[in-house]
Amino acid sequence: MDKFRNYDIVFSGLKNGKHEFRFEIDKKFFQLFDTEQEFTEPKIVAEILMDKHTTFLEFKIKTSGTVNLVCDITNKNFDYPIEHEIDVLVNFGEEFDDSNIDVITIPRTDYAFNASQLIYEDVMLAIPMKKVSPDISDEDLEILEKFSPKDEIEEEPESDPRWEALKKLKDKN
């Protein structure tokens, strides 16, 4: 049994045009991917708008909600709002191919498209690299500044006099 089948969007039998799908994304969803997450307590909704055409499918995937992150500065947990959107075109071809970032090819014989990987990527793209709590105090920033390495501008060392003497000899010749 495919563990991702709950995220299948069955397009076979649907009329051409726009169709909406909605998925509740929580901790169980991320556990399907067997990767360690940088967040906890996800409460996310994935809204998918599929525009079905005769020869291709257009998907607009919008994720919104919150995840709980750990602040890189204070090490305290805080809720971070997620809001991200991606557009993907799905073509029909001989075999599955997702090598192009904007166009995915699926076999002509498929009757459904699984959106789990796209939802996962959409959420992961919304998580910042540097996690800073909005509740960080001025005192925390002062402490951080005090112990941060200082950007000291190193002065260009003066030229070694031995090299200068060699340059003079070279210029005489």
C-alpha positions in Angstrom: 0.0 0.0 0.0 1.3 3.4 -1.0 1.8 5.6 2.1 1.2 8.7 0.1 -2.1 7.7 -1.6 -4.1 10.1 0.6 -2.6 12.9 -1.4 -3.6 11.6 -4.8 -5.5 14.0 -7.0 -7.6 11.8 -9.3 -8.1 13.7 -12.5 -9.4 10.9 -14.7 -13.1 11.3 -15.2 -13.1 15.1 -14.3 -14.2 17.6 -16.9 -11.8 20.1 -18.3 -11.6 23.2 -16.2 -10.8 24.2 -12.6 -11.1 21.9 -9.7 -10.1 22.6 -6.0 -8.6 20.2 -3.5 -7.8 20.8 0.2 -5.4 18.8 2.4 -4.8 19.2 6.2 -1.1 18.8 6.8 0.1 17.8 10.3 2.9 15.9 11.9 1.9 12.6 10.4 2.3 14.0 6.9 6.0 14.9 7.6 6.7 11.5 9.2 5.9 9.9 5.8 9.1 11.4 4.4 11.4 9.8 6.9 13.5 13.0 7.3 14.2 15.0 10.4 12.3 18.3 10.4 13.5 21.6 11.7 10.1 22.3 13.2 7.3 20.8 15.3 3.6 21.1 15.6 2.7 21.9 12.0 -0.8 23.1 11.4 -0.9 23.7 7.7 -3.6 23.7 5.0 -2.6 22.9 1.4 -5.1 24.3 -1.1 -4.6 23.0 -4.6 -6.2 24.5 -7.7 -6.0 22.1 -10.7 -6.9 23.4 -14.1 -7.4 20.4 -16.3 -6.8 20.7 -20.0 -7.0 18.0 -22.7 -3.2 17.5 -22.9 -1.8 18.8 -19.6 -2.7 19.8 -16.0 -1.9 23.1 -14.3 -1.5 23.1 -10.5 -1.3 26.0 -8.1 -0.4 24.8 -4.7 -0.8 27.2 -1.8 0.2 26.3 1.7 -0.7 28.3 4.8 -0.6 27.8 8.5 2.0 27.7 11.3 4.9 25.6 12.4 6.8 25.8 15.7 10.5 26.7 15.3 13.4 27.1 17.8 15.0 30.6 17.7 18.6 30.5 16.7 19.5 33.2 19.2 17.4 32.5 22.3 16.8 28.8 21.8 13.1 29.4 22.7 10.2 28.0 20.7 7.9 30.3 18.7 5.1 29.9 16.1 6.2 30.8 12.6 3.5 31.6 10.0 3.8 29.7 6.7 2.5 31.1 3.5 3.9 29.9 0.2 2.7 29.2 -3.3 4.1 27.2 -6.3 2.9 26.7 -9.8 3.5 23.4 -11.6 2.7 22.2 -15.1 2.1 18.4 -15.5 2.5 17.0 -19.0 1.6 13.5 -20.2 4.4 11.4 -21.7 6.0 8.0 -21.9 7.4 7.9 -18.3 7.7 9.9 -15.1 10.2 12.7 -15.3 10.6 15.5 -12.8 14.0 16.8 -13.9 12.5 20.1 -15.0 11.7 22.3 -11.9 8.5 23.8 -13.5 7.2 20.9 -15.6 6.6 17.3 -14.4 5.9 14.5 -16.9 3.7 11.6 -15.9 2.8 8.5 -17.9 -0.2 8.8 -20.2 -1.7 5.8 -18.4 -1.9 7.5 -15.0 -5.3 8.5 -13.7 -4.1 10.5 -10.7 -1.3 12.8 -9.7 0.2 12.6 -6.2 0.8 16.0 -4.7 2.6 15.0 -1.5 6.1 15.8 -2.7 5.1 19.2 -4.0 3.3 20.0 -0.8 6.3 18.9 1.2 8.7 21.1 -0.9 6.3 24.1 -0.7 6.3 24.0 3.1 10.1 23.4 3.3 10.7 26.4 1.0 8.7 28.6 3.4 10.9 27.8 6.4 13.7 30.4 6.8 17.3 29.4 7.1 17.9 31.8 10.0 15.2 31.3 12.6 14.7 34.4 14.8 11.8 34.8 17.2 9.7 38.0 16.7 9.7 38.2 20.5 13.5 38.7 20.8 14.4 41.4 23.3 16.9 44.2 22.9 18.8 42.6 25.8 19.2 39.4 23.8 20.5 41.3 20.9 23.0 43.3 23.0 24.3 40.0 24.5 24.6 38.5 21.0 26.4 41.6 19.7 28.8 41.5 22.7 29.9 38.0 21.9 29.8 38.1 18.1 33.0 38.2 16.3 33.9 41.7 15.2 34.5 42.6 11.6 37.9 44.0 11.8 39.4 45.4 8.6 42.8 44.1 8.2 45.2 46.7 6.8 47.2 45.8 3.8 50.6 44.9 5.0 53.4 47.0 3.7 55.5 45.6 1.0 58.5 43.5 2.1 61.6 45.6 1.5 63.4 42.6 0.0 60.9 42.5 -2.8 61.3 46.2 -3.4 65.0 45.7 -3.8 64.5 42.9 -6.2 62.0 45.0 -8.2 64.6 47.8 -8.5 67.2 45.4 -9.8 64.7 44.0 -12.3 63.8 47.6 -13.5 67.5 48.4 -14.1 67.8 45.6 -16.7 
